[in-house]
Amino acid sequence: MPAIRYQHNYKSVVLSDKNLHLKHPLLPAFLKDGSLVYYPFGGFVRREVLTYEQYVKLMFISAFSHTEEGSAWEDIASHKVLGVFIKGEYFVVLSEGKPIMVQ
């Protein structure tokens, strides 16, 4: 399962599907109207299964790993990550197992 590293209050927090039951900080995301809104992390979702969900730009995600152990982190700090808002949570959108970068 994939994992992301998120910057929160000057420290890194690793978020993955495995530790969703733990209390996590809220992730910030820009909506289409430009407003910044915070919601909890819900996990990962493949782009192929999405239909009419609301897309957002997730902020402060600094790295991505293909495994929960984080053996090899890929630096993505200079990009915003495509996310989707589903049932009160933000999900990272994956394409071919990697997060989608947006401007």
N, C-alpha and C positions, 0 to 999 in steps of 0.2 A: 504494500500500500504506500502511496506517496505521502510526503510530508512537506510543510512549508515552515520557514523560519520568519517570524514576525517581530518587528521592533516595537517594544512597548516600554515607555518610561526608561529609556537608555539601557534596556537589557533585551536579550533575544529570548523568545518563547517559541518552542517547537509545537506545531499544531498538526495533528494527523487524525485519521478516522479512529485510530486505536484509543486516543485519549479524549474523545468527545464528551464523555460523561463527567470530566473534570470541569471546574469553573474556569473559563478563559476570559481574558480581556475582550472587550468589544472591538471589532475591526471597523476602521473607517472606510467609506467608499463614496466616490462621487457619483451622483445620479445624473441623468441626462440634462436636468435643468440646472446643473452646477452646484447643487446643495451637497454638503458633506453630512452623511448620516452614519451612525454607528449601530451595528447589530452583531450578535454572536456568530462564530464560525460554525458552519454546519457540516463541512466535509468537502468532498470532491464529487464532480459530476462530469460525465462525458458529454461533449458537445452534440453528439449524434442523437441523444435522447431528449434534448430540449426542444420545446415547441414555441410557446408564447410567454415565457418567463421574462421578468424585467432584468435587463443586463445592467451591470454597474462596473466601475473601475476601482478595484481594491488597492488600497494604499499601504505603504510601509511594510510590504513583504520583501524581505531581503534575499532569501535563498529558497531553492527548491531541491528536494531529493526524491529519488525514485523509491527509496525504502524508508521505513519509519526510523530505523537506526541512524540514518543520516550519514552513511559511510562516505558518500560523495555528494557534497553540496554544490549546486550550480548557482552562481551569483546572478541575481536578477534585480538587484537594488535600484538600478537606474531606470527601471521600467514600471509601469502600472500593469496589474494583472487583471484579465477579464474575469468577472464574477457574475453570479446570478443570484437574485433574491427569491427565495422559496420559503414560504411559511415562517417568516420571521427570522430567517438565518441567511448568511451569505455562504455560497458555495463557490469554490474555485473551479472554473471551467477548464477541462483538459481536452486536448486534441493529440491523438497518438501518444498518450501518456505524459504529456508535458503541458504546463499552463500556457495559455494564450496571452501574449504580450500586446498591449494597446498603447496608443499615444496619449 
